[in-house]
Amino acid sequence: MKQDLKKIIADIEQLSNDSKLTKLQIVEKLDAHFFNERFKENLKLYKKGQKKVSDITKDLKISPRKFYGILNKKNIPHKKYNKSAPAAEPEN
């Protein structure tokens, strides 16, 4: 495991020397890339109805608000809940 990690670190250092990016910027881009992969996998299951928003947000470690924000940003249709709708009042 340590040898694999050393190889990855060496590759990142080599990439940072070849490009104008810092090591931290490279790691952030890798993080964003792998987050998007996991998001796409979970989104497929969400569209099929096999996975709930709460399960996806736990898996991705994001808030539901951020999840819906990503859906809006990518123009993906989803069910919207109207929080401002008045609650039904009990009859006397």
Secondary structure as GFF3:
##gff-version 3
##sequence-region A 1 92
A	DSSP	alpha_helix	2	18	.	.	.	ID=ss1
A	DSSP	alpha_helix	23	48	.	.	.	ID=ss2
A	DSSP	alpha_helix	53	60	.	.	.	ID=ss3
A	DSSP	alpha_helix	64	73	.	.	.	ID=ss4
###
